[in-house]
């Protein structure tokens, strides 16, 4: 549906004059043409001029069930009429209680305690604060540090940003919260460079990468390290899956040093990898899960930190309190939408759908390997990254100026103009990231591949 011309002009002028966009160079919209999305339908979105695009990123790794689901909108409206808002500060309300119980029923191990937030960064912030207070309560007050991986993104609040491993995102806001330590990530495509040891098998690299966490704990002092934060599949840098055995070894290391393993599943939970929680895909049980995004398919904001019974134990009696919370954490409307979203997951067998179609999605993207600019295709479930290179034989990447011209100067706009909304990213080596709605199938995969093939071919010809 196209808005009237006057409406279109007014909206775009308002966006230009008053809207402060997130993670955006506003100079790129100096012409006043801010891309403006007005509606969605299934796997597609439509801009203010009526042009259709395949949503190859689920909004922002969020819209699992696709756009325009009336069931979710109706759940929100019904709840807003009944109880639009009440906080979880010393009070409960039915939808939050029901959602907490439902999540506890599908988490691994004894992760039964659900602390609601309004987003992923808040969930990560919550997990670090809980780790610090927990160790104080059990007589280990020096344990406060966090270990995370290079290039990993964990959010924008001050604590979550400290845990983030992307220096460029942090420099403008330093000094940040002290106590965050970095270790290598699991990018097997770059394993030779990361380890300095050529030819490691995936299993060897997984053992090596996990052992670097153990060495960091020992170097910092096990009595000072509270937690390790890792994503099941690392997002920033371009979808790094764990090598075989990585998480099993990491669990052993954390147990050996009494360090909490936090699985940051803000992207990887709720079907993105074909399992309800990402850790289930790779057979490990963390001490905490942080999640958000897909819990409501984006129809209302919510997040959560889910903790094991062990971590809740010191708070069960006496005067002890976790002095932490958010006004809108566990919002009744968001909780109702999340419950309706989980109902859709079951009714439409979304986890089974992703598991059945993951090999098809991977095979479709693998067809792009014949292009000279495509160095690697990696990921899991409906979550993939395509790394771009100058030389496939040497894996030579692009320098900073070339990345600027390739990604921001051409690819981002060219993909969008060709009808595909996705992410061209250079947090690390240049990649194109894909995470379509979980309702997608072979038809949408072929459309993604066709657009990528055309645009990446043109990008190579422009080099």
Buried (B, 14 or more C-beta within 10 A) or exposed (E): EEBEEEEBEEBBEEBBEEBEEEEEEEEEBEEEEBBBBBEBEBBBBBBBBEEEBBBBBBBEBBBBBBBBBEBBBEBBEEBBEEEEEBBBEEEEBEBBBBBBEBBBEBBBBBBBBBBBBBBBBBBBBBBBBBBBBBBBBBEBEEBBBBBBBBBBBBBBBEBBBBBBBBEEBBEEEEEBBEBBBBBBBBBBBBBBEBBEEEEBEBEBBBBBBBBBBBEBBEEBEBEBBBBBBBBBBBBBBBBBBBBBBBBBBBBEBBEEBBBBBBBBBBBBBBBBBBBBBBBBBBEBBBBBBBBBBBBBBBBBBBBBBBBBEBBBEBBEEEEEEBEBBBEBBBBBBBBBBBBBBBBBBEEEEBBEBBBEBBEEBBEBBBBBEEBEBBBBBBBBBBBBBBBBBBEBEEBEBBEEEBBEBBBBBBBBBBBBEBBBBBBBBBBBBBBBBBBBBBBBBEEBBEBBBBBBBBBBBEBBEEE
